[in-house]
Amino acid sequence: MSFSLSAPFPVQKPIYRMEEITDPKQDLFKYFPEAALCRNCNACTEACPQGIDVRTGVWKAVFGDFKEASNLFLSCVMCSLCVPVCIAEISSNQVGLYVRRAEGIFFNPRPPQLSERIEEIHCGKYDAQWETLLKMSEEELKTCPIS
């Protein structure tokens, strides 16, 4: 007898590139058309070893509340145990991953200094410090003052 936390079949994983998505809320149905077919049976939530309210997360995603859905799916470990119990054949964990990615890319404002810092890195402002650190031994790194 054996026991496994991985699903005995491959989960449907749609192929998408976040940089090609223009309307993440509408594109949810392009990549996960079955998400709107949720029957509210709650079997996915009962199967989740993390205690995630999977059903609510899917519904929040379907109704466009990506922020709340993203928060609900944050502790998902992608075990896929929610998938085989779903009568609508929703890959809930994949919906959660899509929502988390979309939330991070499209709905969270970037810090104002981020673009500035990226430009400084590309221009080589920190190259000398980086080279110095790469040449240090492990012992030197442990005693190196942070400045």
MIBAKE-873294 format. One record per atom (N, C-alpha, C): residue in three letters; x negated, y, z negated. Coordinates in steps of 0.05 Angstrom, whole numbers, padded with zeros to 5 digits, always signed. Example, Ala and Ser with C-alpha at 12.3 -4.5 7.8 and 13.67 -1.06 7.14 Angstrom:
<sites>
Ala-00264-00114-00156/Ala-00246-00090-00156/Ala-00264-00066-00156/Ser-00257-00045-00142/Ser-00273-00021-00143/Ser-00258+00001-00157/
</sites>
This chain:
<sites>
Met-00017-00024+00000/Met+00000+00000+00000/Met-00018+00025+00000/Ser-00010+00044+00016/Ser-00026+00069+00016/Ser-00007+00093+00014/Phe-00019+00115+00007/Phe-00004+00140+00004/Phe-00019+00162+00017/Ser-00006+00179+00032/Ser-00020+00201+00045/Ser-00002+00226+00045/Leu-00015+00249+00041/Leu+00000+00274+00042/Leu+00001+00286+00070/Ser-00011+00272+00089/Ser-00009+00282+00117/Ser+00014+00269+00131/Ala+00027+00284+00148/Ala+00050+00273+00162/Ala+00041+00250+00181/Pro+00058+00230+00185/Pro+00051+00207+00202/Pro+00053+00213+00232/Phe+00059+00237+00239/Phe+00062+00245+00267/Phe+00051+00273+00270/Pro+00043+00280+00294/Pro+00033+00308+00298/Pro+00055+00328+00297/Val+00049+00350+00283/Val+00069+00372+00281/Val+00068+00388+00307/Gln+00091+00397+00316/Gln+00093+00414+00340/Gln+00079+00440+00334/Lys+00057+00445+00349/Lys+00042+00470+00345/Lys+00043+00486+00371/Pro+00059+00506+00373/Pro+00060+00522+00398/Pro+00033+00536+00401/Ile+00026+00540+00426/Ile+00001+00554+00432/Ile+00008+00583+00438/Tyr-00004+00601+00422/Tyr+00000+00629+00426/Tyr-00025+00644+00418/Arg-00028+00668+00429/Arg-00050+00685+00423/Arg-00039+00711+00411/Met-00046+00717+00387/Met-00034+00740+00374/Met-00039+00766+00390/Glu-00062+00768+00403/Glu-00067+00793+00418/Glu-00049+00796+00443/Glu-00036+00774+00451/Glu-00017+00776+00474/Glu+00011+00780+00466/Ile+00017+00780+00440/Ile+00044+00784+00430/Ile+00050+00814+00428/Thr+00072+00822+00439/Thr+00080+00851+00439/Thr+00102+00856+00418/Asp+00120+00838+00415/Asp+00142+00841+00396/Asp+00143+00816+00379/Pro+00129+00815+00357/Pro+00127+00790+00341/Pro+00154+00780+00331/Lys+00172+00797+00325/Lys+00198+00788+00315/Lys+00214+00774+00337/Gln+00213+00784+00361/Gln+00227+00771+00383/Gln+00212+00746+00393/Asp+00185+00748+00393/Asp+00169+00726+00402/Asp+00170+00701+00384/Leu+00179+00706+00359/Leu+00184+00683+00341/Leu+00202+00662+00354/Phe+00222+00671+00368/Phe+00242+00653+00381/Phe+00231+00642+00407/Lys+00211+00655+00418/Lys+00198+00644+00442/Lys+00181+00619+00434/Tyr+00167+00621+00412/Tyr+00149+00600+00403/Tyr+00163+00580+00385/Phe+00183+00589+00370/Phe+00198+00571+00352/Phe+00228+00575+00356/Pro+00239+00566+00379/Pro+00267+00570+00384/Pro+00285+00555+00364/Glu+00274+00533+00353/Glu+00289+00517+00334/Glu+00293+00531+00307/Ala+00278+00552+00301/Ala+00279+00566+00275/Ala+00307+00577+00270/Ala+00321+00586+00291/Ala+00348+00597+00287/Ala+00368+00575+00282/Leu+00361+00550+00285/Leu+00379+00528+00282/Leu+00380+00516+00254/Cys+00366+00529+00235/Cys+00365+00519+00207/Cys+00393+00515+00196/Arg+00398+00492+00184/Arg+00424+00484+00174/Arg+00427+00490+00144/Asn+00407+00502+00132/Asn+00408+00509+00104/Asn+00412+00485+00086/Cys+00401+00462+00094/Cys+00404+00438+00077/Cys+00385+00437+00054/Asn+00364+00453+00055/Asn+00344+00456+00034/Asn+00326+00432+00030/Ala+00326+00413+00049/Ala+00309+00390+00047/Ala+00279+00398+00048/Cys+00273+00418+00063/Cys+00245+00427+00066/Cys+00235+00438+00039/Thr+00251+00453+00025/Thr+00243+00464-00001/Thr+00239+00441-00021/Glu+00257+00421-00020/Glu+00254+00398-00038/Glu+00229+00382-00033/Ala+00221+00381-00008/Ala+00197+00365+00000/Ala+00171+00380-00006/Cys+00172+00406-00010/Cys+00147+00421-00012/Cys+00133+00417-00039/Pro+00108+00406-00038/Pro+00093+00401-00063/Pro+00084+00427-00076/Gln+00084+00449-00062/Gln+00075+00475-00072/Gln+00098+00490-00086/Gly+00123+00480-00083/Gly+00146+00493-00094/Gly+00154+00518-00079/Ile+00147+00520-00054/Ile+00154+00543-00037/Ile+00184+00541-00030/Asp+00198+00563-00030/Asp+00225+00564-00021/Asp+00224+00566+00010/Val+00219+00543+00022/Val+00215+00542+00051/Val+00239+00552+00067/Arg+00262+00543+00059/Arg+00287+00550+00073/Arg+00290+00581+00074/Thr+00286+00594+00051/Thr+00289+00623+00050/Thr+00267+00636+00067/Gly+00243+00625+00067/Gly+00222+00635+00083/Gly+00228+00634+00113/Val+00240+00612+00122/Val+00248+00610+00150/Val+00270+00630+00156/Trp+00289+00632+00139/Trp+00311+00651+00144/Trp+00301+00680+00144/Lys+00283+00686+00126/Lys+00272+00714+00125/Lys+00258+00719+00152/Ala+00243+00699+00162/Ala+00229+00703+00188/Ala+00249+00706+00210/Val+00270+00690+00211/Val+00291+00692+00232/Val+00304+00719+00232/Phe+00309+00730+00208/Phe+00322+00756+00207/Phe+00302+00780+00207/Gly+00277+00774+00212/Gly+00257+00795+00217/Gly+00244+00807+00192/Asp+00248+00795+00169/Asp+00235+00805+00145/Asp+00209+00790+00142/Phe+00189+00798+00159/Phe+00164+00784+00159/Phe+00148+00789+00133/Lys+00151+00811+00121/Lys+00136+00817+00096/Lys+00144+00797+00074/Glu+00169+00794+00070/Glu+00179+00775+00049/Glu+00173+00746+00057/Ala+00177+00739+00082/Ala+00172+00712+00091/Ala+00142+00706+00088/Ser+00125+00725+00095/Ser+00096+00721+00092/Ser+00089+00716+00063/Asn+00101+00731+00045/Asn+00095+00727+00016/Asn+00104+00699+00007/Leu+00127+00690+00017/Leu+00137+00664+00009/Leu+00118+00642+00018/Phe+00108+00644+00042/Phe+00091+00623+00054/Phe+00061+00626+00046/Leu+00054+00645+00030/Leu+00026+00650+00024/Leu+00012+00626+00011/Ser+00026+00610-00005/Ser+00013+00588-00018/Ser+00016+00561-00003/Cys+00025+00563+00022/Cys+00028+00538+00038/Cys+00001+00526+00045/Val-00001+00500+00040/Val-00027+00486+00045/Val-00025+00470+00072/Met-00005+00475+00087/Met-00002+00462+00114/Met-00001+00431+00112/Cys+00011+00421+00092/Cys+00012+00391+00089/Cys+00033+00379+00108/Ser+00051+00395+00118/Ser+00072+00387+00137/Ser+00093+00369+00126/Leu+00095+00367+00100/Leu+00116+00350+00088/Leu+00144+00361+00092/Cys+00146+00387+00099/Cys+00172+00399+00104/Cys+00183+00391+00132/Val+00165+00383+00149/Val+00173+00379+00177/Val+00190+00354+00181/Pro+00182+00330+00171/Pro+00197+00306+00177/Pro+00225+00306+00164/Val+00229+00321+00144/Val+00255+00321+00130/Val+00275+00341+00143/Cys+00265+00357+00162/Cys+00282+00378+00174/Cys+00300+00367+00196/Ile+00326+00369+00192/Ile+00345+00358+00212/Ile+00345+00376+00237/Ala+00336+00401+00235/Ala+00335+00418+00259/Ala+00308+00417+00273/Glu+00290+00400+00262/Glu+00263+00395+00273/Glu+00246+00421+00274/Ile+00249+00437+00253/Ile+00233+00462+00251/Ile+00206+00455+00239/Ser+00185+00465+00251/Ser+00158+00463+00239/Ser+00155+00487+00220/Ser+00167+00485+00197/Ser+00168+00507+00179/Ser+00141+00518+00171/Asn+00121+00500+00168/Asn+00095+00510+00160/Asn+00082+00526+00183/Gln+00088+00518+00208/Gln+00078+00533+00231/Gln+00092+00560+00234/Val+00118+00561+00227/Val+00132+00586+00226/Val+00120+00604+00206/Gly+00114+00593+00182/Gly+00101+00609+00161/Gly+00074+00619+00169/Leu+00058+00603+00183/Leu+00032+00612+00192/Leu+00034+00635+00213/Tyr+00053+00632+00231/Tyr+00058+00653+00251/Tyr+00066+00679+00237/Val+00084+00677+00218/Val+00094+00701+00204/Val+00071+00714+00189/Arg+00054+00698+00176/Arg+00032+00710+00161/Arg+00012+00724+00180/Arg+00007+00712+00202/Arg-00011+00724+00222/Arg+00001+00750+00233/Ala+00026+00749+00240/Ala+00040+00773+00251/Ala+00041+00795+00231/Glu+00047+00788+00206/Glu+00049+00809+00185/Glu+00022+00823+00182/Gly+00001+00807+00182/Gly-00026+00819+00178/Gly-00035+00836+00202/Ile-00027+00829+00226/Ile-00036+00843+00249/Ile-00018+00867+00256/Phe+00008+00863+00256/Phe+00026+00883+00266/Phe+00039+00901+00245/Phe+00042+00892+00221/Phe+00058+00907+00201/Phe+00042+00918+00178/Asn+00017+00911+00175/Asn+00001+00923+00154/Asn-00017+00944+00166/Pro-00015+00968+00156/Pro-00033+00989+00166/Pro-00062+00984+00159/Arg-00080+00990+00177/Arg-00108+00987+00172/Arg-00117+01010+00154/Pro-00136+01004+00136/Pro-00147+01026+00120/Pro-00160+01047+00138/Pro-00157+01072+00132/Pro-00168+01093+00150/Pro-00198+01091+00154/Gln-00213+01082+00134/Gln-00242+01080+00136/Gln-00251+01056+00152/Leu-00234+01037+00158/Leu-00242+01012+00171/Leu-00254+01017+00199/Ser-00240+01033+00215/Ser-00250+01039+00242/Ser-00277+01053+00240/Glu-00280+01071+00221/Glu-00305+01086+00217/Glu-00328+01066+00211/Arg-00322+01048+00192/Arg-00343+01029+00183/Arg-00350+01010+00206/Ile-00331+01001+00221/Ile-00336+00983+00244/Ile-00354+00997+00264/Glu-00349+01022+00269/Glu-00365+01038+00288/Glu-00394+01040+00278/Glu-00397+01045+00252/Glu-00424+01047+00240/Glu-00439+01021+00243/Ile-00426+00999+00239/Ile-00439+00973+00242/Ile-00448+00968+00271/His-00430+00975+00290/His-00437+00972+00318/His-00460+00990+00327/Cys-00462+01013+00315/Cys-00483+01032+00322/Cys-00510+01024+00309/Gly-00510+01005+00291/Gly-00535+00995+00279/Gly-00543+01010+00254/Lys-00525+01024+00241/Lys-00531+01039+00217/Lys-00542+01021+00194/Tyr-00534+00996+00193/Tyr-00541+00978+00171/Tyr-00561+00957+00180/Asp-00572+00958+00203/Asp-00590+00937+00214/Asp-00615+00934+00196/Ala-00627+00955+00187/Ala-00651+00953+00171/Ala-00646+00939+00145/Gln-00624+00947+00131/Gln-00618+00934+00106/Gln-00611+00905+00110/Trp-00598+00899+00131/Trp-00590+00871+00137/Trp-00615+00854+00142/Glu-00634+00864+00157/Glu-00659+00850+00163/Glu-00675+00845+00137/Thr-00675+00865+00120/Thr-00689+00862+00094/Thr-00677+00840+00078/Leu-00650+00840+00076/Leu-00637+00819+00061/Leu-00641+00791+00073/Leu-00641+00789+00099/Leu-00646+00763+00112/Leu-00674+00751+00107/Lys-00693+00769+00102/Lys-00720+00760+00098/Lys-00726+00753+00069/Met-00708+00760+00051/Met-00712+00755+00022/Met-00708+00725+00015/Ser-00723+00716-00005/Ser-00719+00689-00015/Ser-00694+00689-00033/Glu-00686+00665-00041/Glu-00663+00662-00059/Glu-00668+00676-00085/Glu-00692+00673-00096/Glu-00700+00685-00121/Glu-00699+00716-00119/Glu-00710+00726-00097/Glu-00710+00755-00093/Glu-00681+00766-00091/Leu-00664+00751-00078/Leu-00636+00759-00076/Leu-00622+00760-00103/Lys-00629+00741-00121/Lys-00617+00741-00147/Lys-00625+00765-00164/Thr-00649+00775-00160/Thr-00658+00798-00176/Thr-00655+00825-00161/Cys-00646+00824-00137/Cys-00643+00848-00120/Cys-00622+00867-00132/Pro-00629+00892-00137/Pro-00609+00911-00146/Pro-00589+00918-00124/Ile-00564+00920-00131/Ile-00544+00926-00111/Ile-00542+00957-00109/Ser-00546+00967-00085/Ser-00544+00996-00081/Ser-00533+01002-00054/
</sites>
